[in-house]
Amino acid sequence: MAVPGTMGRVLFVDLDTGELRIETPPDEAYLQYLGGYGLGAWYLYRLQRPKVEPLGPDNYLGFFTGILTGTPAITGNRYVVVGKSPKTGTWGDANSGGDFGPAMKAAGFDAVVIRGISREPVYLLLQDGQAAILSAAEWWGLDTNQLEDQVRERYGSTARAACIGPAGERMALLSCVINDRGRAAGRSGLGALMGSKRLKAVVAVGTQTPTVADPQRLQEAIQRYREFMQQQGFFQVLHQYGTAGITAGSVASADCPIKNWAGTPADFPTAAKISDDSVLAIQRRKYACWRCPIGCGGETEVPSGPFASKGHKPEYETLGSFGAMLLNDNLESINRCNEICNRAGLDTISTGCTIAFAFECYEKGILTDADTGGLKLTWGNAEAIVRLTEQIARGEGFGKLLQDGAKVAAERIGRGAEQYAMHIGGEEVPMHDPRLSPGLAASYKMDATPGRHTQMSAWTAEAQFAPPGLVTEQFDKYRYTGKGHIYRRISNHHHASSAAGMCLFAWSVLPPECLPEVLSCVTGQKYTLEDMDRIGARIAALRIAFNLREGIRNIDIKIPGRVIGDPPLTDGPVAGVTVDVDTQVREYLQAMGWDTQTGAPKPETLRELGLEFVAADLYGT
């Protein structure tokens, strides 16, 4: 019998041979990793040979749900795509909400693991416990909205798809996986990995429901925690505005990077034009992921004009990357870029940041009109921003040079362009500034997916974003010593939450004991906060071991000087700040039981976490 909360079934697909095989994971794998990228790391680390070609047949691609996905648990709607990142060469994962994760469970599967390369375009159908590889020849070339329309026409209104657009088909490294017409598993370039396999979509349709061990106690807990979260200020902001509600405040506080990380709030005084009420003015309908009480999403429409568009409301990260990073206060143009990216299957963070890189190269004279095909890449030029986004989406013109991200584009351009490419290990840096929340620097460097703002650490306490009550200590965020244990506590708790399938927004407004209590109700296994810490530590160690086996030590990954204030800004809220990354990293490693010289989990730490197979791999013991 399956562990409650799960379907007890993982599908293995070989696109070289067409073989389909279903496996029931051991109960311990579910209970010790909680699904999501925890279970994904457990599978891929054991299955995949080190140093495979990222876009080759032996790089596995996985779609994993969490134990809470598809259950009544608050925001139990997340799924994650995993694989070796073709952008960074490290462990890659990308998380998304919407309806697709619960639809996978309803189709009878907790996860799908895919290897090989199909000779022709295909899609994978998951339907009421059965699976099939089917031709996608007639769907190849469709954008993601068109693909979803075709899926629902063929399989009904309850069918859901996780798919790639034309950018993923071309294996552009900026590409991602899209579901629900604009929900994105955005980072790590995993759309390119999916495209390399000629896999257009995973389609899920079914009516199955995971069991719950104690449904009455679960409902009581959900009601209690729902009332708690609704009293939190950040919940109210998200419920009313979505993440667009924080844009102007983030620009003013210098949380949001400006002008390719070189500017200050004074350079972008019109941020209100792309924030909160301004965004609501083009919202036509609220949108919520599957059974989510927060409902941070929305559908927008600009009915006419040069930037007419209709699609998902742009999130804060999109407003930052296509707005503040480019000194662009034209909301309609940002909304249009968001739609272009969603339909093409592009990560909006990385696309906007890559365009900002190109704009600075143009400003510095490294790029000229002859390079850009006549596009005037001047700060705030909304028309040029939209046209360049369209070119990236189509892989045409100057956009073809940029479609693989800032790092690769800088290498192609040369002439000193590298100094303006704001990336960490190949991943464009997201819209949160370590000069304001210094713990971000350590997260950006030390998470197994470099440059990831959705990995939590001490920065969430610095930014007052951590779960209420998880951190009770008072500390100075610019005092760099003494925070290693806080980093560990927050990071490990979030690893457990993310793997289980909970949205990070719910995580941030719920008390920390919510997660173990709800998991206990769902699985029938008694969980405690100490268990969450141990599970999170296990997941963190396994993900970082994946990188080490690839020959990548996170301690060697460089952060651009601008991102940490080297040299410091001379104006604005973070003037004079230079972040001490090394101290934060060293104390985090000590708190985790990892070696401070190599960044590797010590063998005794691995054994304590039940990762003897990793200790044998890394140390031969």
N, C-alpha and C positions, 0 to 999 in steps of 0.2 A: 504494500500500500504506500502511495506517495506521501512524502512529508506534507502535512497540511500547509496550505498556501502555495503549493507547487502542483504541477501536473505530473511530475516524475518522469518527464520525457525530454531528451535532448536529441535533436535531429542532426545527423552528420551527412554532408553532401559532398560528393566528389564530382566536380564538373568535368574532369578529364574523362571519367568512365561512365558518368551518369548514375553511379551507385548512390542509393539512399539507405541509411541505417539509423535505427532509433536505439538509444541507450538510456537506461535508467541510472542516473548517478547514485553513488552511495549516499545514504542519509547524511552521513557526516560531512560530505561535501556541501550539501545545502546548508546544514546547520552551522558549519564553521566558516563559510564564506558568504552566505546570505543571498547568493545569486548575483546579478549584475556584473560589474567588472571584477568582483571578488571571484565568483565562479568562472568568469571568463579568463582571468589570469591563471587560475588553477588548471584549466583545460589547455590554454595555449602554451603555457610554459612547458607542460609535459609532452604536448603533441609536436610542437614546432622545433625544427632544428635551428640552432643559432645562425645568424648572419645570412639568412635567405634574402633573395632579392625582394625588396618591398613590393614591387609590382609583378613579381613572378608567381608561378603556380603554387609554390610551397609556403607562401605567406597566407596564413589562415585568416578568414574574415568571420567574425562572430556577431550574432544578435542575441543579447541576453536580457531577460527580465529579472526582477528581484522577487524575493519571497512575498513582499507586500503588493507587488504589481497585480492588478486585477482583483484585489480583495477590497473590502470596505474601508481599509485603513486610509487615513487622511493623505491625500495626494498619492495614492498607490497607483500611479499611472506611468511611471518612468521605465524606459528601456535604454540600453546602451549598445553601441557598436564598438567592437574591439578589433585590434590587429596591430601588427608592426606598422608604425606610421611612415608613409613614404615622404613626409615632410621633414621629420626629425631623426628617423632611424631608431627611435626609442619605442617603448610601449606606447600605443595609441588607444585612446578611447574617446567617445563622444556620446553625450547623454541627451535624450529628448523626451518630451512629454506628449501631449495630445492623446489620441485613442489607440495608437498602434500597439503599444506594449500590452494593454489589456486584451486587444484583439488577438495577439499571439497566444495568450493563455486560453482565450475562448476557442481558438483553433486547435488547442490540445498540446501545446509545446511551451516549454520554459525557455528554450534556446535553440538556435541553429548555428552550426559550425560548418564553414564552407572552405574547401581547398580546390586547387586546380583552376583551369581556364577553359571555358566553353569555346567550342569552335564557332558557334553562332550565338547571337544575342538570345538570352533566355530570361525567364523569371521563375521564381520558386513559389509554388502555391501550397499554402498550409490550410487545410480545410477539414475540420471536424476529425482531427487525429490522423488524417492521411496527408501525404506530401507527394508532389510531382514537380518535375522540371519541364517547363513548357516553353515553346518558342516565343520570343519577344520581338521577332523580326518586324512586325507591323507597328510595334511601339518604340523601336529604336529611333531616336531623333526627337521624340516628344519631350516637351517640357514637363515639369513635375505636376502641374495642374492638369494638363492634358492627359497625362498617364493616370492620375487618380480618377478622372472622369471615365476613362476607358475601363478601369478596374471596377468601378461601381456599376457601370452599364452591364458588364459581363457577369459580375458576381453578386450584385445587389447592394442596397444602400448601407448595409452593415459591414461590408468589406473594407479593409484598410490596407494601405501599402506604405512601405518604406522604400524609397526609390532614389535614383539619380536622374539628373537632368543632362542636357547636352554637355555641360562642363565635365561631369563625371565620365561620360562616355569617351571623352577625349583624354581622360586621365590627367586633367589639369589639377595641379596640387592644391589649388584653392578650393577644390570641390568638396562637397559634403553630401550627407544623406538627408533627404527631406521626407516628412510624413505630414498628413493632415493639412496639406496646402499651405505650408509655411512654417511648420515646426521643424527645427533643424537639429540633427546630430552634427554639430557644426565643425568641430575642431579636429586636428590631427590629419587632415587630408584623406579621410577614409572613403570619401566619394571616389577618389582616384583608384583606391584599392578595389572597390566594388566594380568600377568601370573596367579595370584590368582583367577582371574575371568574366567580362561581358554579361554581367548580371544586372539587368535593368531594375528589378524590383523583387522584394519579398512581399507577397500578398497573403493576408491572413483573414479568414472568415470562419466563424463557428459559433456555437452556442454553449460551450462547456464553461464551467465555473470552478475555480479552485475551492476546495473545502477549507473550513476554518475550525480549529480545535474547540474554541469556546466562543461561539458567536454572541451570546448574551453579554458576557463580560467585555467582549470587544466593543459592542455597541455602547455600553456604558462608558468605557474609556474614551471612545471617539467623541461622544457627546460632551464629556468633561473637557477634553482637550480642545475641541472646537470652540467652546465658550471661552477658554483661556486665550487662544490665538486671536480671537476676534477683538480682544481688549488691547492688543498690541498695536502701537502706532504704525509700525512698518506694514502690518497687515492692512490697515486702513488705507495707506498710500497705494499699496499694490492693488487692493480691491477697487479703488476709484480710478487710478491712472495706469496701473501696470508699472513696469520699470521706467516708462517715460516720465513718471512723476519725480524722478530724482535727477533729471538731466541738468536743469539750471543750477540746482544746489551743488551738484558734483563739479560743474565747471567753476562756480564761484569759490568753492573750497579748494580747488586744484586737485581733486580726486580724479577728474577726467583730464587726460592728456590733451594738449592743445598744440596745433600747428606742428604735427609730427614730433611731439614731445619737447619742442624747443620753446613753446610759447607760455604765456601766463594768462590768467583770467582777463587782464586788461586788453589782450589781443582779441578777445571774443566777448564783447560786452552785450551781445544780442542773443545770448543762449536761451532766453525765455521764449524766443520764436520757435524753438524746436523742443519745447518741454511741456509737461503737464497739460494745462488748459488749451494750449495751442494744438497739441496732438489730439486732445478730445474733440476739437472742432472738426477734424476730418474723420473721426470715428463714427461709423454707422451702426455698429452692433458690438456688444461685448462678447467675448469668447472665453470659454474655460476649458482646460484639459479635462479628461474623463473624470467626472464626479469630484471636481476640485472646488472647494469653498472659496478659494482666493479669487479665481477668475481674473487673472492679470492681463489676459489677452484681449484683442479686439480686432475687428475688421474695419478697414478704412476705405475711403473712396475720394478721389479727386476727379470729378466728372469731366472736366474740360481743361484746356490749356496745354502748354508744351509738355507738362509733366503729368498728364492724366494717367491715373492708375487706380487699381482696385486690388486689395489683398490684405495680408496680415498687418496689423499695426506694428510699426518699427519699435524694437526694444531699445533700451538705454544703450546697449553696446553698439547698435547700428546707428543711433542718433549721435553717439560720440565719434565713431569712426568715420562716418560720412558727413558729420557736422563739425564738431570742435576741432578734430584733427585736420580738417581742410578749411577751417574758417568759413564754413558754409551754413548760413542761417536760413536757407530756403527749404522749408519743411517739405513742400510738395516735391522737390527734387530728391530729397532723402527718401520719401515714401516711394517714389518711382524706382530708385536704386534698390530699395528693399525688395520690391516686387520682381525686378530683373534678377536679382540674386536668388530669390526663392524659386523662381521658375527654372533658372538655369542650374540650380543646385550648387550655389556658391556660399561659402562662409562669409557673412557680412563683415565680421570683425577683420578678418585677414584681407578681404577685398578692399575695404575702405582704407586700411592701414597701408596696403601696397600702393594704392593710388596716392596717398599722402606722401609716401616715399618718392614717387615719381614727380609730384609737384615740387618737392624741395630740390630734387635734382634739376628740375627746370629752372627754379629760382636761382640756383647756384651756377647755372650755365653748363652743367654736365649734359643736360638734354636740351635740344633745340627744336624748333618747329620742324626741321627736316627729320628728326627722330620720331616725333609724335604724329607725323602726318598732318601737320598744320594745327593740331589742337593746342590752344593757349592754356597751359597748365598754370594758371595764376590763382592764387589763394582766393577761395570763395566763388570761383567761376562755376556756377551750378550747371550750366549747359555742358561745359567740358567734363565735369564729373559724371554726369549721366551718360554722355556719349562714350566716355572711356569705360564705364561699367558695362555698357552694351557691347563694346568691343571685347572686353574680357569674357563676357558671357558667351560670345560667339567664337572666340578664339581667332579674332581677325585684327588686322591693322596693328597699331601699337599695343593694343590689348593682348595680343598673342605673346608678346614679350613678357607681360606682367602676370599671365595666368597661373604661373607656378609660385607666386609669392615674392616677397621683397628680397629674401636671401638669394634666390636663384636669379631674379631680375638684376640685382646688383652685380652678380658674377657675370652676367651676360653684357651688362653695360660697361663695367670697368670704370676707368678714369676717376677713381676715388669715390664712386657711388656707394661703396660698402659702408662708409661712415654714416650714411643717412638711412640705412635699412634697420629699422627698429624691430629686431627679432631676438628670440632666445632659443638657441639650438635649432633654428629654422622656423619657429612658430612666431608669427607676429604678436606683439605684446598687446594684451587687452586693455580695456578702458578704465583701469584703476591704477593709481600712481603710488609706488612705494615711498616717494618723498613725503606723502601724507600719511600713509599707513605702512611703516617700514617692514612689518612682517610679510608683506607681499613679496618683497625681494627674495626672501628665503623660500617661499612657496614657488615662485616662478622658477627658481633655480633647482629646487630639490624634489619637487613632485616628479613622478615617473613620466608624466606628460609635461614637458617644459612650457613655461609661459601660460599657465592655466589659472585664471582667476576663480574658477569654480572649484578649486581645491582649497579647503579651509585650513587656516593655521592661526597663529597669534594675531594676524592682521584683522581677523573678524572681531576680536575683542577690542583692538585699537579703534576699529570703525564702528563699534557698538552694533555688530551684526551677529554676534554669537548667540546661541540659544540661551534664553534667560536662566541664569543660575549656573550655567556650566563653568563660568569663570567668575569667581568672587573676589580675587585679589585686586588691589589697586596698584597700578604701575604706570610709570612714565614711558610712553611709547618710544621716545627717543633715547631711553636708557636701554642699551642693547643687550646687556647681560641679565641673566635671571629669568628669561622667558622660555627656555627650552621645554620645561615641563608643561607650560601653557600651550605651546605649539603642539606638543605631542597629544595633550588631552583633546584639543579641538580637532586636530587632524584625524586622529583615530576614530573619534565619535562620528565625524562626517563620513569617513570611509565606510563605516558600518551602515550609516543611513543611506548613502548613495547606492551601495551595493544592494541594499534591501528594496530599493525602488521608490524611496521618498524624495520629493522635490526639495531642493535646497532652500527655497523660500519658506516652506513649511518647517523645515529643520531650524531655520533662524528665528521663528516666532513661537516655537513649542519648547517646553522645558525638557531638559535632556533625558529625564526618566520616561518620557513618552515612548521613545523608540524601543527600549527593552520591554516595556509593559505591553505594547501593541504586538511586538514579535512573540512574546509569551502567549498572548491570546490567540494569535494566528496559528502558531506551530505546536502549541502544547508543551514546548520546551521552556524551562524556566531560564530567563535571561536577566542579567543585572547590568548596571553601568560598567562594572569591572569587565564583564563579558564583552561589552561594546568596545572597550579599550583594547582588549586582547584581540578581538576579531579585526579591528581596524589596524592594529600593529601587524597582524598576519598578512592582511591584504597589502599594506604599504611595503612590507619586506618582499613579498612575492613580485609585485610590480617593479620595484627597483632592481630586484635580481634579474628580471628580464633584460633590463638595460645593461647591467653588468655583463651578462652573458653575451650581449651584442658588442661588447668592447667599449661601452659608453659609461663613463663615470660622471654622474651629475655634478659632483664637486668641481669638475673641469669645465662645465658649461658656463659661458660668459654672458653677462648681462650688459647691454649697451650702457655706456657711461651716463648718457642723458637720463636714463630711466631711474638711476639711483643718485642723481645729482653730482656727477663727476664730469665737468665742474658744476658747482651749484648754481642755481638761478640767483640773480641779483635783485629780483623783484617778485612780488606776489606772496601768497600765503605760505609757500614752502621755500622762500628765499633763504639761502645759506645752508640748506639741508643737504648733507651727503650721507647716504645710508651705509651703515656698517653691516655688510652682508656676512662677512666671514664669522663674526662673533655669533650671529644668529644661527648660522648653519652649524657651527661647531657645537653649540649647546643643544640644538635639536638632535644632532647625531648622538650626543652623549645621553640624552633623555630616552632615545629609542634603543640604545644598546647597539649602535652602529659604529664602525671604526671611523675616527675623525680624520684619518689620513687618506683613506680610500673611499669613504662614503658607503661601504658595504656593511650589511648586517653581520655582526660577529657570529661565528659558528654556534656559540652557546645560545645566543639570542634566537637563531633559527631553530635550534632543537627545542628550546622552551616553547616556541610557537607551533610546534608540530610540523616544521618544515625541514625534516631530516633530508629529504630528497634534494632540497636546494643546497643544504650544507654540503652534501656529497658532491653536488655539481660544482659549487664554487670553490670548495676547499679540499675535496677528495677525502672527507672524513664523515 
